[in-house]
Amino acid sequence: MMQRKKVYFKTFGCRTNQFDTQVMISKLSEFDFSNDENSSDIIVVNSCTVTNGADSSVRNYISSMKRKNPSAKVILAGCGSHSKGESLFEDKKVFGVMGHSEKENINEILKIDQPFYQIGDLEHIDSTIVEEFVGKSRAFIKIQEGCNFRCSYCIIPAVRGDARSHKEETILEQVNKLAANGFGEFILTGTNVGSYGQDHNTSMATLLKKISMIRGVRRIRIGSLEPIQINDAFMELLDEPWMAKHLHIALQHTSDKMLEVMNRRNAFKTDMALFNKIADRGYALGTDFIVGHPGEEEKEWQEAIGRVKELPLTHVHAFSYSKRDNTASASMKPEIKGNIAKERHRELTAIVKAKNYAFRREHTSDLEVLLETGKEGIFSGFDQYFNRVEVQSSEDLTSNWVLLNNVEVDSNGNKARL
């Protein structure tokens, strides 16, 4: 009997890619999943292409594997296969290229023994049910794919296609199976999660209600929402016990001029009202913010940072603008120098870190934490406000829910003993 070939997955980028890797792992019927890149026969690179820098990380990884494990076949998957796959394939940097729509067919694709370029299409939606997440206690559920927004800095619609929702029954079946396997926390992800249901005559609120009724579901988190996607039906769910008390709402900026330049669909006045309304319901609030985008001169920055101070924010994903070829922003002027963007990034994250610390000091009791991994008696996980808590315990609490009171808070994090 021939020995089964070993496959290693290297995942770059967002949670959607992490989910896509789990889909591919679940489809390996004639290969073995491996944790060691150096002894694997095949390396599947699930790539990210959100910035030029993401492209170079993927390229560097591919060249490093050529040195460390020269006999391995390298297969390019993910968003980079749609933007850079052709050139990497022509330059013989990779053995094969597969597009997003080919993930579920990976077992057959890996059997191909001639170099291949199978890019597929951008209208596909996978229907795979992932029943286990390798080494995870929280389950990621991909509910949609693609995006209809056309923000000027973003390449994603070009590599993941327009917004399309997964079938409700597929999502519910997946949650059912995972809940039966002991998963209690579900994170809904996708390229533009809040657009879920627009093409199926349903909505995020309807889906959330249906998921919440499945036995074993304790907490539901939602990836990143756009301000215009939060409607009255969604607001009505904020007091439900299964809603994680943290929402991530992507603003990208707080200067109206910059929002216009970025071709965004939100404006600060309505953003501010929305954030206050949700914070009043006891929620922690995160956002995405791009600093140093072309056109962000000192005047715009001062206005923006003043407004950030007013917002009830607790978390931020701050990005220094990074040029992405073939987007509208790439040719915009004036460009902002890297050192200025870096300083603005530092200023923004420091302000939000202080806001987060103040929030944590006010929320030290009734923290429901799903502990993930732990070693040497220290376990860690997220509370309902999406703050990480470290718990010291002499018993193995991996994948357990704990209710914590009198948590110790310092500027770097939360700690508790059990």
Secondary structure, DSSP 8 states (H G I E B T S, - for coil): -----EEEEEE-S-HHHHHHHHHHHHT-SSSEEES-GGG-SEEEEEE--SSHHHHHHHHHHHHHHHHH-TTSEEEEEEHHHHHTHHHHHHTTSSSEEE-GGGGGGHHHHTT--S-EEE---SS----------TT-SEEEEE-EE------TT--HHHHH-S-EE--HHHHHHHHHHHHHTT--EEEEE-SSGGGTTTTTT--HHHHHHHHHTSTT--EEEE-EE-GGG--HHHHTTTT-TTB-SEEEE--B-S-HHHHHHTT-S--HHHHHHHHHHHHTTT-EEEEEEEES-TT--HHHHHHHHHHHHHS---EEEEEE----TTSGGGG-SS---HHHHHHHHHHHHHHHHHHHHHHHHH--SSEEEEEEEEETTEEEEE-TTS-EEEEE-SS--TT-EEEE-S-EEETTEEEEE-
